[in-house]
Amino acid sequence: MTRLMTPDELEAALRAIGDERYHIHHPFHHLLHGGKLTKGQVQAWALNRYYYQASIPAKDASLLARLPTPELRREWRRRLVDHDGDGVHPGGVERWLALTDGLGLDRDHVTSLRGLLPATRFAVDAYVRFVREMPLLDAIASSLTEMFSPTIISQRVSGMLASYDFVSEDTLAYFKPRLTQAPTDVAFALGYVKEHARTAAEQERVLAALRFKCDLLWAQLDALHHAYVSPGHIPPGAFRPA
Amino acid sequence: MTRLMTPDELEAALRAIGDERYHIHHPFHHLLHGGKLTKGQVQAWALNRYYYQASIPAKDASLLARLPTPELRREWRRRLVDHDGDGVHPGGVERWLALTDGLGLDRDHVTSLRGLLPATRFAVDAYVRFVREMPLLDAIASSLTEMFSPTIISQRVSGMLASYDFVSEDTLAYFKPRLTQAPTDVAFALGYVKEHARTAAEQERVLAALRFKCDLLWAQLDALHHAYVSPGHIPPGAFRPA
């Protein structure tokens, strides 16, 4: 059914998946960066997304554990430093908590995961398990949503700074380093899959892994939109804005 | 923080969770049995719920595999017979396909899982993994949503038969045996957790397992409601009614 693509054709096919499925096209993203959300709705987004951010090092560590060489492990170890920090410079998880702090959420509440939407937990856990259990090629390919993240981050930061008096450059400090970290990550991961997906079947697995990842980011915004925007049905036990 | 409950107090606490969180209280259920959905919306429900039905034997088999005695395994094996049939009498999975057939869905399409909402997959997979990975007590407790299922099934069947010209007693054949199977299942599982949850911590795990299960049933209806009712945002790649 599928023929072997050249590496550049594979990259183009990956980018086409982003054009169709990346959550930059989700209505909740448009509301968020367009300044259309209340503070309570932004809190719900930040609270739920914390679980995603906090789970990233777990997925990266389980991937790192399966990389075969010091060179490859050092490459992936950089992601752990980016997210967990070095004890002096805060990592991504800490910077995300600066956002939830800035939004007036109690830090113990955020890290306790009380009030998390069950759908957030299911989607994030599915990602961590995918990376842990699938072949290395699929696991690395699932990181390739970073190909599309500089654009969504730029939209978020400029839109949120312009629209909300309850955010500042300090509270959005998570995002700025990601604008340089993500392209570095992509350079490696995209090169890896272009080199290692050598059969049509392997290329199809790479594309499926990216679709899966796009779908789980999308599902997280679906759940937020359903609970907090329209129709606004908050599941039993989930966070309720004050 | 918690004190040891008597077995009957534990049962009352389990029932209280159902009162709060069982999906009989979900707006999508009210629309479904109240005759407020289009055929396409009912198709979307049946198509997605197929994945849940088809996954039940996997979770039951992984639970059975950890039961220590022939008596306990025979008890749980009955569930496999109920869902997979005996080669003569159709099981629950086959009867669910009679429903999707009756709704005009192509059987190969349904069983291929094409068009499944990603959120359905994440929630159902979370259930199968929970049962596979958690202690036996928690795994058995997570089946206890069956305590509440006869009522929701009665509402579904009578409401759907009265409201939709595209369903019949034949297409709803899945449900009737469940009205007697579920109470038999519950008699064992509820007795098991009442006997084996002997500390306050174990009782809290039993309650948490039932909350988890209610949440994942709820999340499945949230995803259907969001995609197909309000606001009606179907995720990329998911089933689109004709």
Interface residues (C-beta under 8 A of the other chain):
Chain A: E20 R21 H25 P27 L117 P118 A119 R121 F122 A123 D125 A126 R129 R211 F212 C214 D215 L216 W218 A219 D222 A223 H225 H226 A227 V229 S230 P231 H233 P235 P236 G237
Chain B: E20 R21 H25 P27 L117 P118 A119 R121 F122 A123 D125 A126 R129 R211 F212 C214 D215 L216 W218 A219 D222 A223 H225 H226 A227 V229 S230 P231 H233 P235 P236 G237
